[in-house]
Amino acid sequence: MLKLLGYLKKYKKSVVIIIALLLVQAYCDLALPQYTSDIVDVGIQQGGIAHAAPEWLREETWENLTFLMTEEEESLVSQYYVQTADGIYERTTDKTEVLDELDSAFGMPMMMLESLKQMSAEKGFNMDDAQNLNQLADAGIIDKETILAQRETILESMGDMSGSILTQKAVAFVKTEYEAMGKDLNRIQMKYLLTSGAKMLGYTLLMMVCAIAVSFLASKAGAGIGRDLRKQVFDKVLTFSGGEMHHFSTASLITRSTNDIQQVQMVSIMLLRMIVYAPIIGIGGILKVTGTRTGMAWIIGVAVAVIMVLVLSLVKIAMPGFKKMQSLVDRVNLVSREILTGVSVIRAFSRERHEEKRFDAANTDLMKTQLFTNRIMNFMMPSMMLVMNAVTVMIVWFGAKGIDAGNLQVGDMMAFMTYTMQIVMAFLMLTMVSVMLPRAGVAADRIEEVLHTKTAVCDAEQTEDEALKECKGVLKFEDVSFKYPGADDDALEHISFTARPGETTAIIGSTGCGKSTIINLIPRFYDVTQGRITLDGIDIRKLSQHKLREVLGLVPQKGILFSGTIASNIKLAGEDKISDAQMKDAANVAQAADFIEEKSKRYESEVAQGGSNVSGGQKQRLAIARAIAKKPKIYLFDDSFSALDYKTDAALRKALNEKSADATVIIVAQRISTILHADQILVLDEGRIAGIGTHEELLLTCPEYQEIARSQLSESELKGGAAI
C-alpha cells in the first residue's frame, strides 16, 4: 500500500484536486437524502410548510401569539418581523439558524393558542381568531402568568414526543393561518416541491461533474504512473548485465513490465476514485446519521462490525493465492514464449502433444489459483448484499415502531436508511479494492525488485573517456579469469593476449570452451573476476559503457534483426551517423547487396520481428553489414560466418580484410577455413589457452589445433598448409 502511495508523489497536485472534488461530490451525495426526507415530511405531509415561523401573520394572531410568549421569545420574533401597511406581519429573514430559533419561539405559543380555543369552545365561550388575548386578560377572563407557568408542565407531559408534537401542531396552525389569509396552499406546496427538486437536480449535476473530473484526473494519474514505471523498468533492464538477465529471466521481466505494471496502474486509479472517497462518504454518513436522532445508530455499528470481520477473514484466506498468482503468470509467459519461439522444432519432432500438456499444466495451475481466489472473493459480494438487506429490514422494523410511537417521521426513516446504505456502500467499495490490493502489492514488490537491483556492471564514478578521444584499438587481456554468477568453476582461466589494429585475432576451440565468453567480456556484458582487459592501455572498467561500446562493432553468434526495414537495421548505430552511401557500401562488403537489390523495395523492404522473413544466411550478412556501417575501431565476430556457404564466406572475408585494414578484428569461428589467414589464432580448451600462433605454427606445436584441423581438412590441405 505504501509503495502504491509512493508512486502518487509525482502527481501531488492532481491528488489534492481529486480530494477536493471528492469532498464536493460527497457533500452533494450526503445532501440528497435530507432533501428526499424533507420532500416526504415537509413537501407532502406538511404541505410545503417547512417552519413553524410563518412567513405572514395577521395582526390579531400576532398579538395573541406574542401574549403567550416569554419576554425573550417576544424580543426575538420582534427583530425579524415587520408590519406592512395592510397590518400583516411579514418575516424578514430566511437564514436557517434564525428560523430554527424562531420555530422554537413560535411552537409552544401556537399549540397553547390552539388549546385555549378548544378549551373555550368546551366551556361554551366562542374564542374566534379576532379575539384579542390582551383584552381577555384585561377583563380578568384569563391570566398571562398562569398560562405561562403551565408551559413546562405541558412539555413534561409530552415527554420524548414533545418536538414532534410541537412541529405537527405548529404546521397545522400555520396552515390554518394561511388559509384564513386566503393564501393558495397548493401553490405553496408546489413551490416547495419544485424548489427542493431543483436543488436536488443541481446537487446531482454538480456531483456528476465532480465524478467525471475525478475519473479523468485519476485515469490520467494512473496512466502516468504506468508510463513512468514502464520507462523506469525498461531503462533499468537496459543496464542489466548477463547476470541480472539470467537471475530474472526474460519471461519474468516481460511480465513485470506489462502485467505487474498494469495491476499497479489499475489499483492506483481505484485508489484515487474509491479508497479516498469511501472514508469521506462513510464518515460523512455517520455524522449525518447522528444528526437524524432516530435512536437506531446501533444498527450501523452492528453492520460495520460484521462487514469488517467478513472482509478481514476473506482477505486473510485469499492473500497466499494472490502472492502465488504473479509467479504463475511468469510461468505461463515463459512456457508460451518457449513454445512460440520453437514451434518449428516442436513440429519437426512431433512434440505438439507434449508441449500442449506442458502448457496445460502451467495454465491449469494458474487457473486453479485464480478460481480459488475468485471464489473466496465472490463470496464477499452476496455476503455484503445479505448484510445490506438485513440492515434495511432492521431499519424498517425499528423505524416503523418509532413512527407508530410518534417520535419518528417517515422521511427521517428514509433518510436514515439512505445514509446507512451509503456507509455500508463505503465499506463495500473498500472491500472491492481489497480484492485487488494484495495482488497489486505483490506486483509493486516485483517491480521494485527490478528497480532496486544493483547492476553488476556499471560505470566508474570518474571515467577516463577523455583519454580515449583518439582510439587506436589495441585490446589486451591481462591474466583474465571469469566465473559466471552462481557458478562453481571458472569459465575462463588466466587468459592473456593482445589484439592489435590491422591484425586479425581468431579464437577457436571445442563447444563450451569459452570462446563467446571472451567476446562478451570485451563490451562488458560481464566484468572479469580476475585480471583486467585494457583498450589502448586503459582498463575498460574505467571507461563509460557508452564510450567503450561506441568503438566496438559486434556481430553476435545469433544474428538478431529488429522489426522495420533493411535500411533501419543496417543504420542501427544511428541514421544521422550513417549515410545511404555508407549503408550500401557495408551491404556490398557483407555480400548482402545482391539479395537486397532483388527485392521490390530494396533497402526499404520490411523486416519482420526477429528477422523471421529472411533466411539464416541473409540474417547473418545483414548483421555483419550493420557492424561494418558503424565503422568501429574493433570488430567482434562471434561465429558470425557459420550460416554462410564457402563461396560467400571467402568473398566476405576478402572484402572485409580490405575494409578493416586499420581496425582490430577478433573472430570466433568453428571452421578453420574462416580463420586460416588470421595473424594470430587462440586455441581454447576448457577455458584455458592451449596454444597461440599462426595456422602453420599451431599445426606444428598445438595438439588441440591439430585435432580440429584433422577433423576439417584433407591430408593434402594439412600437408600444404592451405585450405580451399
N, C-alpha and C positions, 0 to 999 in steps of 0.2 A: 504493500500500500504506500509506504514512504517513497519507494522508488518511483511509483506512478505519479505521486505528487511532485517529486523532484523534476520529472520531465516537463511539468507545467510552469516551472520558474521562468522560462523564456517568454511565456505568454501571460505575465502577471497583469498587464493592462486588460487583456481580454477576460481574464478570470474575475477581476474586480468589476468590470462592466456586466459580466454574466451574473455575478452575485447580486448586483444592484437590480438588474432586470428580474431576477428570480424573486427578490423581495417584493417588487411591484406586482409580479404575477401572483405571488402568494397572498398579498393583501387583497387583490381583486378576487381571487378564488375564495378567500375566507369571508369576504363581504357578501357574496351571493346568497349563502344560506340564511343570513339575517334578513335580507330583503325578501326571500321566499317566506320566511316566518312572518314578517310584517304584512305581506300581501294577504296571508291567510288570516292572521289575527286582527290586523287593523283594516286592511282593504276590504275584506269580506265580512268578518264578524262585527267589526266596529263601524262599518260603512264609510271607511276612509278617514275617520276622525282619529288622529294619532295621539292627541294630547288632551288632558283634562283642562288645560288652559285654553279657553276658546279664543277664536280669532275676533269674535264680536260678541258683545253683551248689551242687552237693553239696560237702560238707566235703573229701572226698578230692581232688575235682577242683580246688577252690580251692587246696589245699596244693601240688598238682602244678604248677599254673599259676604261682603265686607263686614256686615254686622256680626256674622258668625266666625270671623277670622280673629286671630290674635293680633296684637299691635305689630309684631314683627312681620306677620303674613300680610297684613294690610299695607304696611310700609313697602314691602317687596312688590306687590302687584301694582301699587300706585306708580312705581317707577316705569313700568313697561306697558301701561295702558293710557290712552288719551281719549278724551270725549270729543266727538265730532259735532258739527253744527246741528245735526238732527238728534242729538242726545245719545247716540250709540257710542259705547266704549270699544275702542279698537286696539288690538295688540300691536306693539311697535317692534317686536323682535322675533327672530326665528332661530336664534342661537340655541343649540341643543342643550348646553349646560344650564342656560337660563330657563328654558322650557321645562327641564326636569325640576327645577326649584319651584316654578310656577305650578306645575302639576301637583306637587306636594302641598302647596298653599291652597289650591282650589279643591282638592279631592275631598277632604273632610267637610268643609262648609257645604259643598254641593250635596253630599249624602245627608247631612243634617237638615238642610233646607227641604230636601225631598221627604225626609222623615217627619218634619214638622207639618208639612202639607197633609201627609197621611194621617197623622195624629189629630189634626184639626178637623179633618173630614170625619174621623171616627166619633168626634165629640159633637158633630153637627155644626161645626164652625167652618164656613167656606173661606179658605185662605187661598185666594187666586194669585196669579203672578203679579197683579198690580198692588197687592197688599204690601205695605212697607213695614218691615220688622221694627224699625226705629219708632214708628208711630205706635205699634202694638206695645213696645217697651215703655213708651211714654204714657200710654193708657194703663199700664200695670198689668197687661194681659200676660206678657212673658218677661223673663228676667235674663239679661245677657250673661251675667256672671254664672248663673245657674246652668245655662246651656253650655257655656264654655267648659265648665267644670265636669260636664258629662262626657267630654271628648275622649279622655283617657280610658274611661270605663267602657265606652263603645269599642275602642281599638282592642282592649284586652279581651272583650267578649268574642271578637272575630278571630283572635289567635293568629296562626300562620297564614290564614286566608285573607288577612286584612288588606294586603297590597292588591290582590286580585279583585276583591270585592269593591274596594275603593275605585279601582280603574273602571270596572264594569258600571258602577253607579254613576261615576263622573261622565263617562262617554254617553250613557243614556240621558243624563241631564243635558249635556251639550247638544245632543240630537234634538231633544225637546225644545231647547232654546232656539236652535237654528230654524226649526220648523215653525216656531211661534213668530220668528222674524221674517218668514216667507222665503228662506233660503232653499235652493234646489239640492236636496240631499243626494240625489242620483248623480248630479253633476259633481258634487264634492267627492263622492266615492270614485267616479270615473277619473277625475283629475288625479286623485291619489294613486290609483292603479296604473294609469298611464305614466305618471311621473316615476313611480317605482320601477315600472317595466323599462322605461327609457334609461334609468340609472343602471339597471341590471345589464341592459344591452351595451351601454358604454363601458362598464367594467369588463364585460365579456370580450368586446373588441380590443380593449387595452391589453387584456390578458392574452389574447390571440397574437397581437403584435409582439408582446414580450416573448411569448413562446417561440415564435418564428425567429426573432432576433437571437434568442439563446441557442436555438438549434443551429443557426448559421454560424455564430461565433464558436460554438462548441465543435462543430464539424470542421471549421477552419483550423482551430487549435489542434484537434485530433489529427487532421491530415498533415499539419505542420510537424507534429511530433513524429508521425510515421515517416515523413520525408527526412527529417533530421536524423532519426535513428538509422534509417537505411543508408544514408550517406556516411554516418559515423562508422557503422559496421563495415560497409564496403571499403571505406578508406583504411580502416584498421586491418581488414583482411589483406589488402594490397601490401601491407607492411610485413605480413607474416612470412616467416621462413618456412622451409620444408617441414621443420619440426612441429610448428604450430598447426600447419595444414594437416599433418599426419595425426596430431592429437585430436582435432575436432572432426575431421573427415569432411569432404566436400558436401556430402548429403546433409550433414548436420548444419553446416554453415548456410546452406540454401534454405533449410527450414527456419533457422534463426533469423535470416534476412527477410523472410516472407511471412510464414505463418505466425511466428512469435511476435513480430512487429505488428502484424495485423491484429492480434489479440490485444496488445497494449493500446493500439490506436482506438480500437472499438470500445474498450473499457474506459479509456480517457474521455471519450465523448459521453459515455453514460455517467462517468464520474461528475462531469460538469452539469449534465442535464438532470440527473436523477438523485445522485448521492447528496449533492449540495441542496437540492430542492426538498428532499424528503424530510430532513430535520427542521427546515424552515416551516413547511406546511404542518408538520407534526406538532412542533412547539406552539405554533400559532393556533392550531386546532384545539390544543389543550387549554390555552389561555381563553379562547372563545367559549369552550365548554364550561369552564369555571364561572364564566360570566352569565350563563343561562340560568343558574340557580335551580336546576331541576332535581338535585339530590341523587342523580344517577351516575356521578363521576366514577364510582367504584366499578361500574361495568367496563369502563375503558381500562382501568388498572388490571382487571382480570384478563381482558383481551390481549393487552400488551404483554403481560407475563406469559400467557400461553404461546403467543407468537414467538417471543424470544427463546423460550425453551425449545420450541419446534425447529426454529431456524438453526440455532447452535448445534442441536443434535444432528440434523441432516448434513450440515456443512462439515462437522467433525467426521462423520461416516464417509462422506464423498471426497474429502481432501486427499487421501492417498491416491485415489483414482485420477484426480486432476494432475497430481505431480507425475504420475506414471505416463499420462497421456502424451505429453510432448516427446518423450523418448521413443514412444511407439510410432509417432508421426515421423520421427527421424528414420526409424527402421523401415517404414513403408516407402519413404522417399529414397532411401538407399537401395532397396531391392528393386524398386521401379526403375531407378536410374541405371542400375546394372543390366537389367533385362532389356530395356530400350536401347542401351548403347551396344549390347552384344547380341541383338536379335538375330543377326545373320549367322553368327556362330551357333546360337541355340537351335536354329532351324537346320543347320548343316549336320548337327549331331543328334537331331531328333530328340531334343531335351525339352520340348514345349511342355509336356505333362509335368515334368519335374519342376520346371520354373513356375508353372501355374500353381503347383502345390506350395512351393516356397513363398510365392506372393500371397497365396490364400492364407497361409499360416500367419504371416505378418499382418495382413489385412484383418483376419479374424480376431487376432489379439487386440488390435486397435478397436474393432467393432465391439468386442465384449466389454472392454473398459469404458467405451462411450455409452454403451447400453446400461452398464452398472451405474455410472454417474447420472445419466439422464433419468433412469428410473427412480433413483433416490430424489433427484431434484423435481421430477414430475409429480412426486408425491406431495411436494410443497404447495403447489397451486390448489388442488382440491382441498387440502387441509386449511389453507388460508381462506378459501371460499366458505368452508364449513364454519370457521371462526367468525367470519363476517356475517353470515346468515344467522348464526346463533346470537351474535351481538344485536342484530336487528330485531330478532324475536324478543330478546330481553328488554330492549328499549321500548318496544310496542307494549309489552306486557306490563312493565312497571310504569311506563308513561300513561297508559290507559287508566291505571289506578289513580295516578296523580290528577288526571283530567276529571275523573269521576269525583275525586275529593274536592275539586275546585281550586287547587293550588298550582295547576299547570295548564297552559293553553296548548291547543293543537299545534299552532305554529312553532311554539317553543320546542315541542317534542320533535317536530320535523327538523328544526334547525339542529337540535342536539344529535339527531340521527345522522344528519349530513356531516356534521363536524366529526362525529365518531368514525364514520366511513373514511373521511379524509385522513384521520390519524392512522387508521388501520391500513389505508392505501399507502401512506408514507412508509410504514413498515414493510408493506408488500413490495414497494419499489426497492427498498434496501435488500430484501431477500432475493429479488430478481437479479440485482447486481452481485449479490453474494455468491450466486451460482457461477458467475464469470470471474470474480476477483481471484479465487485461488489459482485458476489456470493462467490468468494474466500475470499473477505474481510469479508463478513458475517461469513464464515466458520472459518476464523482466529480468529474473535471475540469470537466465540463459543468455540474454542479450548482454547483460553487464559482465558476464563471464568472458565474453568475446572482447568487449571494450576494455576490460581491465587486465587482459592477458598481457604479460610483459613479453615483448618481442625479443627473441634471442639474438637476432641480427639487427643492429641499429647503428645509426651514425654516431661518431665520437662527438663529444661536446665541442671540441675545437678540431676542425678538419684541416687538411693540408692541400686543399684543392688548388690553391694559388700556385703551388709548386709543380702542378701538372698542367700548366697552361699550354705548353708545347709537348704533348705526349709523344714519346719515341716508340713505345710499345715493347720495351724489354720486360718480359714476365719471368719471374723467378720463384720457384718453390724451394724453400729452405727447411729441410728436415721436417716436412709436414706429415702429421698424423691426424687421423679424423675418426671419430666414433659417432654413429647415428644416435640421436636421443633415445634412451631406453635400451640400447644395445649393450651386450656384454663385451664384445670384442671389437677391436678397431677394424674399420673398413679399409683404411689406408695406413701404412706404417712407414715412416721415415722416407718420404718421397722428396727427392731433390733433383731439380733440373732447371735449365734456363732456356726460354724460348725467345728468339731474337727477331727483330724486324728483317724482312727479306728472306726469312727462312721458314721452312715448314717442319713442324714438330708433329710426329704421328704417335698415336698410342694404340697398342694392340694387345690382345690377351684373350683368355677364355671368358665365357659368360660369367658375370658376377665377380670379376676380379677387381672392379673399382674404376673402370675407365670413365664412365659417366659421372662418377663421384668427383673425379678430378675436375671435369668440366664444370660441374655445379658449384665447386668451391671458388672458381675464378670470379663469377658475378656476385658472389656472396649469397647464394641461395642458402648456404650453410656457412658457418665460420669454422675454421680449423680448431682442433682441440689442442694441438701442439705444433710448434714451429710457426712459420709465417710465409705469406705469399706477398711478394713485392712487385710493384709496377714502376719502372724507372727508379728503382731503389726506395720507393715509398711503400710502407706496409699498407695493403689495400684496406685494412680496417680503420686507417686514419683518413681515408678518402670518404666523401659522401657517396652513398649508393648511387645517386643520380649521376655524379661525375664519373664514377667508375664505369657504370653501365653505358654511359654516353660514348665511350671509346671502344665498346665491345660490339661485335656482330655475331649473335648466337643463332645457330640453326639446331634446334633440339632433335633428339632421336625420333620423336614422333612429330611429324610436320603438322603444325596447328594453324588453321586458317580461320578467319572471322567472317561472319555474315557481312555482305557488302558487295564490292566489285573487285575484280582483279587489281585495278589501279589502287583502290583503297588499301588492299592487303600489301602490295609492294611498297606503298608510301606510308607504311605504318609508323615509321620514325617521325613523320610529320610532313604534311603536304607542302608546308611553307619551306621546308628544308630540301625537298626532293622535287626536281623539275620533271616534266614529262620526258625530256631527253634522257635524263639520268635513269628514269624508270625503264625506258625501252632498252637502254644500254645494259642495265642489270638483267633484264629478261633475256637479252641476247647471250650474255655471259653464262647465265644459268640454263641455257638451252631450252627456255620456255617460250621464246618468241614464235616458234613455228606453230605450236598448238593454239596460242593466243590469237594469232593472225587468222587462223581458220574459223574462229568464232565470228558470228554476225556482228556483235557489238564490240569485239576485240577486247580492249582493256576495260571497257565499261560493262563487260559481261558479268552477270550475277554470280556470286559465290555463296553457296548455302552455308548454314551454320556448321562449323567444324570442317568445311570443305567437302561435304558429303557428295557433291555433284561433280567432283574431279577425281581422277584416278590417284593411286598412291604415288606413282612417279611424278605426275603433274603437281601434286601437293608438295612433294619434296623440292621440286625445281622452283616453285613459287616461293617456298620458304627460304631457299638459297638466294633467290633474286631479292627478297626483302632485306636480307642481311647485306648483300652487295650494294644495294641502293643507298644504304646508310653511310657507306664509305668509312668503315671503322678502322681503328688502328690495329685491332686484334680480331681475327676471325676464329670463331669456335664452332667446329663442325662435329656434332655428336652422332657419329654413324649416320650421316645425312645423305649418303650415296647408295644405301642398301637397296632402295627400290628402283634404281636406275639400271638399264641394261649396260653392257660393257662398252658399247659404242658411244652412248650418250655420256657415260661416266668419263671415258677418256677425253671426249671433246670438251666436257665441262671443266675437267681439271686443267686442261691445256689453257683454256680461256681464263680460268681463274688465276693460274700462275702469272699470266701477263697482267691481270687486273690488280692482283695483290702483291706486286713485286716489292713494294715498300712496306708492306704490312706483316705483322706476325700472324702466322697461321698455325692453328692447333687442330689436328684431325683425329677423331676417334673412328676406327674402322674395324671391320671384321675381315675384309678382303685385303690380301697383301697387294693385289694389283692396284688398289686405290692409293697405297702409301709407298709404293715401290721406290719412288724417286724423292722421298722426304729427306731433308737434311739430317734429321735425327729421328730415330724410332725408339719409343719406350715400350718395353715388353713388361707387362704386368702379370704377376702370378700371386693370387690370393692377397692382394693389397700391397704387394712389395714390388720394387723394380727388380726384375730378373735379368734385364740386360738393357743397354742403351748404346746406340750407334747407328750406322747406316745399314741398309739392307745387306750389303756384301759383308760388312763386319759382323753382323748378327748371325749370318749363315755360318760363319766360321766359329763364333765364340759362344752363342746362346742356344742351349739345347731346347728351351721352350719355344724359341722362334723357329728353330729347325723343325720341330714337330708340327707347328702351324703351317710352315712352308710346304712340308711334305704332303699335308692333307689338301693343299690347294694348287700346288704347282706340279707340273710334269717333271720327269727326270732331266729332260733337255733344258727346261727352264731353270731348274736348280743348278745344273752344271754351268749354264750360260750366264746365270745371274740376271736374267731378264725375264720379264713377264710378257704376256700377249699384249 
